[in-house]
């Protein structure tokens, strides 16, 4: 992921005519924190926080708990966050954090201890005006609440603005859980409007039915009944139904503790993840992890549009191949920016001592997303480059102050 991100940024920088010194400045992180967290029972885990660029404002980015977290991944994600905040016009920089751990293997007390020790170690380097972490893969409002509490014990900050993604009871924002998925729906709708396909019936496959993928499916089902969900998958398996799947029923089953593959409809069947990626649909939504489309499977893709709700889900070689054959890719730094937009809105509410309604939050989210897609599409047409390069070029222009 880091190699792909650096290569695409370098390519976009060269098209802008930036010199090597400026390109290196953009690629280099301001700071990288790498440390060990040892629990009272002796268990030890590698932990990271990379602060990439704060030229536009405080560093901003999530913290993920996953066994495959490593420094290069965190560096890549921090870099992408700097570009994402710039691309959608937020007065923030980019950062990212993580711990190499499988949280499912920890008891609640261990998870709390890990979260608090992560926050305590970074306390001198983060804060409302320095670096504002948030949830990411396998972290949630409860974990962030622990981190906020630990941070406030060690500092004099009490506005809850040190982290975003908190629970509502602890200063979180309405709409935060659904923000990334909802933003993806808004972004896709705006792109289709630009391409004259907004009212056309579309078929969709979604890889990943976690927080982001499930909210994307629910929001699209509610607001765009002419979009038909044919395939959706998560770790347990992949479901396919040529007559369409119900996101409402899928989510209800999950809430009831049923297995994902227990979903029942007359035409539903279980397929492989490989078959999902190769599904004959109009839109492929990538809402799982990075590097899922590579040279190994890029020739299998049949979708005309790809929505990158995950970070870096397509590697460089696959990206070149797909764009060469006319696949329109709505890039991650725009498509999945809903989360960081509402994180910014949460921080803003905390700093002002306010609490906004869901309608107000969603209206602001939509405004940011529509403007970002509009600007990226217009620049893409003008510069005759794909959307991903257009988004990167616009973000780079902002980062270097043009």
C-alpha positions in Angstrom: 0.0 0.0 0.0 2.8 2.4 0.9 4.6 1.8 -2.5 1.3 2.3 -4.4 0.5 5.5 -2.5 4.0 6.9 -3.0 4.0 6.0 -6.7 0.5 7.5 -7.4 1.4 10.7 -5.5 4.7 11.0 -7.4 2.9 10.6 -10.7 0.4 13.2 -9.8 3.1 15.6 -8.6 5.1 15.2 -11.8 1.9 16.1 -13.8 1.7 19.2 -11.8 5.3 20.0 -12.6 6.5 19.8 -9.0 10.3 19.5 -8.5 11.9 16.6 -6.7 12.4 18.5 -3.4 8.7 19.4 -3.2 7.7 15.9 -4.0 10.0 14.5 -1.2 8.5 17.0 1.2 5.0 15.7 0.4 6.0 12.1 0.7 7.9 12.4 4.0 6.1 12.2 7.3 6.7 14.9 9.9 7.0 12.3 12.7 6.6 8.5 13.3 6.1 7.1 16.8 6.8 3.4 17.1 6.6 1.8 20.6 5.7 -1.3 22.6 2.7 -1.6 24.9 3.1 -4.2 27.7 0.0 -5.2 29.7 0.1 -6.0 33.4 -0.1 -9.7 32.5 3.0 -9.5 30.4 1.4 -9.5 26.9 3.2 -7.1 24.6 2.1 -5.4 21.4 3.7 -3.1 18.8 2.0 0.2 18.5 2.3 3.2 16.1 1.3 6.7 15.3 2.4 8.5 12.2 1.9 12.2 11.9 2.3 12.9 8.2 1.5 16.6 7.4 -0.1 19.4 9.4 0.3 22.3 7.0 -3.5 22.7 6.8 -4.3 22.0 10.4 -3.9 19.4 13.2 -3.1 15.9 12.2 -6.2 13.7 11.9 -6.6 10.0 11.5 -7.9 6.8 13.0 -6.4 4.1 15.2 -6.8 0.5 14.1 -6.4 -2.6 16.2 -5.5 -5.5 13.8 -2.9 -8.3 13.9 -1.6 -7.2 10.5 -0.9 -3.6 11.5 2.7 -2.5 10.7 4.6 0.7 10.3 4.5 0.9 6.5 0.8 0.4 6.4 0.3 3.2 9.0 2.7 5.5 7.0 0.6 4.9 3.9 -2.7 5.6 5.6 -1.3 8.7 7.2 -0.2 10.0 3.8 -3.6 9.2 2.3 -5.3 11.1 5.2 -3.3 14.2 4.5 -4.5 14.0 0.9 -8.1 13.2 1.9 -8.5 16.1 4.2 -7.1 18.4 1.6 -9.2 16.9 -1.2 -12.5 17.6 0.6 -11.4 21.0 1.9 -11.0 20.3 5.6 -8.7 22.5 7.7 -6.8 19.4 9.0 -3.7 17.4 8.3 -3.2 13.7 8.1 -2.1 11.1 10.6 -2.8 7.4 11.4 -2.3 5.0 14.3 -2.6 1.3 15.1 -1.7 -1.6 17.3 -0.7 -5.0 16.0 -3.3 -7.0 18.0 -6.4 -9.1 17.5 -8.8 -7.4 19.9 -11.1 -10.5 19.8 -8.4 -12.4 21.7 -8.4 -9.9 24.6 -10.7 -9.7 27.6 -12.5 -6.4 28.2 -10.1 -5.5 31.0 -7.1 -6.1 28.7 -8.7 -4.1 25.8 -9.2 -1.2 28.2 -5.7 -1.4 29.5 -4.3 -1.5 26.0 -6.4 1.5 24.9 -5.5 3.6 27.9 -1.7 2.8 27.6 -1.8 3.8 23.9 -3.4 7.1 24.8 -1.0 7.7 27.7 2.1 7.1 25.6 1.0 9.5 22.9 -0.4 12.2 25.3 2.5 14.6 24.9 2.2 14.4 21.0 -1.6 14.6 20.5 -4.4 17.0 21.5 -7.2 19.2 20.1 -4.7 21.5 18.4 -2.0 19.0 17.6 -3.3 15.6 16.5 -6.9 14.3 16.9 -7.2 10.5 16.7 -10.4 8.6 15.9 -11.7 5.0 15.5 -10.7 2.8 12.6 -10.7 -1.0 12.0 -11.7 -2.8 15.2 -12.0 0.3 17.3 -15.2 2.0 18.4 -16.7 4.7 20.6 -16.1 2.7 23.8 -12.4 2.3 23.1 -12.1 6.0 22.2 -14.0 7.0 25.4 -11.2 5.1 27.4 -8.5 6.9 25.4 -10.2 10.3 26.0 -10.5 9.6 29.7 -6.9 8.6 30.0 -5.7 11.7 28.0 -7.8 14.0 30.2 -6.3 12.5 33.4 -2.8 13.5 32.1 -3.6 16.9 30.7 -5.8 20.0 31.4 -8.0 19.5 28.3 -11.7 18.8 29.2 -13.6 19.7 26.1 -13.6 16.1 24.7 -12.0 17.5 21.5 -8.8 15.4 21.9 -10.4 12.5 20.0 -13.4 12.0 17.7 -15.6 9.0 17.2 -16.7 9.1 20.9 -20.0 7.7 22.1 -22.9 10.2 22.1 -22.9 10.3 25.8 -19.3 11.4 25.9 -19.3 14.2 23.4 -19.7 12.2 20.1 -21.6 13.5 17.1 -24.9 12.4 15.7 -24.3 10.6 12.4 -20.7 9.6 13.0 -21.3 5.8 12.8 -23.0 6.0 9.4 -20.8 8.8 8.0 -18.4 6.9 5.8 -21.1 4.7 4.3 -23.6 7.6 3.9 -20.9 9.7 2.4 -20.2 6.9 -0.1 -23.8 7.0 -1.2 -23.7 10.7 -1.7 -20.4 10.6 -3.6 -21.7 7.8 -6.0 -24.9 9.6 -6.6 -23.1 12.8 -7.5 -20.7 11.0 -9.8 -23.6 9.3 -11.6 -25.4 12.6 -11.9 -22.3 14.0 -13.6 -22.3 11.1 -16.0 -26.0 11.3 -16.8 -26.8 7.9 -15.1 -28.4 9.1 -11.8 -31.8 7.7 -12.6 -30.7 4.5 -14.2 -31.3 1.1 -12.6 -27.9 -0.1 -11.3 -26.7 -3.4 -9.9 -24.2 -3.4 -7.1 -21.8 -5.8 -5.3 -20.3 -4.8 -2.0 -17.2 -6.4 -0.5 -17.3 -5.9 3.3 -20.4 -5.7 5.4 -18.9 -4.1 8.5 -19.8 -0.6 9.7 -19.0 1.1 6.4 -20.4 -1.5 4.0 -23.6 -2.0 6.0 -24.4 1.7 6.2 -23.7 2.1 2.5 -26.1 -0.7 1.7 -28.8 0.6 4.1 -28.6 4.2 3.0 -28.6 3.3 -0.7 -31.6 1.0 -0.2 -33.5 3.8 1.6 -32.7 6.6 -0.8 -32.1 4.8 -4.2 -34.6 2.0 -4.6 -33.5 1.7 -8.3 -30.0 0.5 -7.1 -30.2 -3.3 -6.7 -27.7 -5.1 -4.3 -26.9 -8.4 -5.9 -23.9 -9.5 -3.9 -22.4 -8.7 -0.5 -19.7 -10.4 1.5 -17.9 -10.4 4.8 -15.6 -12.8 6.6 -18.3 -15.5 7.1 -19.0 -15.7 3.4 -20.6 -14.0 0.4 -24.2 -13.9 -0.5 -25.5 -13.5 -4.1 -29.1 -13.1 -5.3 -29.9 -12.1 -8.9 -33.3 -10.8 -7.6 -31.6 -8.5 -5.1 -30.7 -8.7 -1.4 -32.3 -6.7 1.4 -29.8 -4.7 3.4 -32.5 -4.2 6.0 -32.9 -7.9 6.5 -29.1 -8.5 6.5 -28.6 -6.0 9.2 -31.5 -7.2 11.3 -30.2 -10.8 11.1 -26.8 -9.5 12.2 -28.4 -7.6 15.1 -30.2 -10.8 16.2 -26.9 -12.6 16.4 -27.5 -14.8 13.3 -24.7 -15.8 11.0 -24.3 -13.7 7.9 -24.9 -16.8 5.7 -28.2 -17.5 7.5 -29.9 -14.9 5.3 -32.8 -16.5 3.5 -34.4 -15.5 0.2 -35.6 -17.7 -2.6 -32.8 -17.0 -5.0 -29.9 -16.4 -2.5 -26.8 -18.6 -2.7 -23.3 -18.5 -1.2 -20.5 -17.7 -3.6 -16.8 -17.1 -3.1 -15.1 -13.7 -2.5 -13.4 -14.2 -5.9 -16.8 -14.5 -7.6 -18.0 -11.4 -5.8 -15.1 -9.3 -7.2 -15.8 -10.8 -10.6 -19.5 -10.2 -10.5 -21.3 -8.9 -13.5 -22.6 -5.7 -11.9 -22.5 -2.0 -12.7 -20.8 -0.9 -9.4 -18.3 -2.7 -7.3 -18.0 -1.3 -3.8 -14.8 -2.1 -2.0 -15.4 -1.7 1.8 -13.0 -4.2 3.3 -9.2 -3.8 3.6 -6.4 -2.6 1.2 -4.8 -4.3 -1.7 -7.8 -6.6 -2.6 -7.5 -6.0 -6.4 -4.0 -6.8 -7.7 -2.4 -8.1 -10.8 -3.7 -11.6 -9.7 -7.4 -10.7 -10.2 -7.6 -7.4 -12.1 -8.6 -9.2 -15.3 -11.6 -10.7 -13.5 -13.3 -7.3 -12.8 -16.4 -6.7 -14.8 -17.9 -3.7 -13.0 -18.0 -0.4 -14.9 -17.6 1.7 -11.7 -15.6 1.0 -8.5 -16.2 2.9 -5.3 -13.2 2.8 -3.0 -14.8 2.9 0.5 -11.7 1.0 1.9 -8.3 2.7 1.9 -6.0 1.7 -0.9 -8.0 -1.3 -2.1 -6.5 -1.3 -5.6 -2.7 -1.6 -6.2 -0.9 0.4 -8.8 -0.7 -2.2 -11.5 -4.4 -3.1 -11.2 -5.3 0.6 -11.2 -3.4 1.2 -14.4 -5.0 -1.8 -16.0 -8.6 -1.0 -15.0 -8.4 2.7 -16.0 -6.9 1.7 -19.3 -10.0 -0.4 -20.0 -12.3 2.4 -19.0 -13.3 1.4 -15.5 -14.3 4.6 -13.6 -12.8 4.5 -10.1 -14.1 6.9 -7.5 -11.0 7.2 -5.3 -10.7 6.5 -1.6 -9.6 10.0 -0.7 -13.0 11.3 -1.9 -15.3 8.2 -1.6 -14.6 7.3 2.0 -14.1 10.9 3.3 -17.5 10.9 5.1 -15.9 9.6 8.3 -13.3 12.3 8.6 -15.8 15.0 7.6 -18.1 14.1 10.4 -15.1 13.7 12.7 -14.2 17.3 11.9 -17.8 18.3 12.6 -17.6 16.5 16.0 -14.3 18.3 16.8 -16.0 21.6 15.9 -19.0 20.9 18.1 -16.7 20.0 21.0 -14.6 23.1 20.6 -17.7 25.3 20.5 -19.5 23.4 23.3 -22.4 22.6 20.9 -24.4 19.5 20.0 -25.9 19.4 16.5 -28.9 17.6 15.2 -28.5 14.7 12.8 -30.1 16.7 10.1 -27.5 19.5 10.5 -24.6 17.1 10.5 -25.9 15.2 7.4 -26.5 18.5 5.6 -22.9 19.6 6.2 -21.6 16.1 5.2 -23.5 16.2 2.0 -22.2 19.7 1.2 -18.6 18.7 1.6 -19.1 15.4 -0.4 -20.9 17.0 -3.3 -18.4 19.8 -3.6 -15.5 17.3 -3.5 -16.9 15.1 -6.3 -17.9 18.1 -8.4 -14.4 19.7 -8.1 -12.7 16.4 -8.8 -14.9 15.5 -11.8 -14.5 19.0 -13.3 -10.7 18.9 -12.9 -10.6 15.4 -14.4 -12.3 16.5 -17.5 -10.2 19.7 -17.8 -6.9 17.9 -17.2 -7.9 14.7 -19.1 -6.9 12.5 -16.3 -8.7 9.8 -14.3 -10.6 10.7 -11.2 -8.0 9.3 -8.8 -5.2 11.4 -10.4 -7.5 14.4 -10.5 -8.2 14.1 -6.8 -4.5 13.6 -5.9 -3.5 16.6 -8.0 -6.1 18.9 -6.4 -5.1 17.7 -2.9 -1.4 18.3 -3.7 -2.1 21.8 -4.9 -3.7 22.5 -1.6 -0.9 20.9 0.4 1.8 23.0 -1.2 -0.2 26.1 -1.0 -1.2 26.8 -4.6 
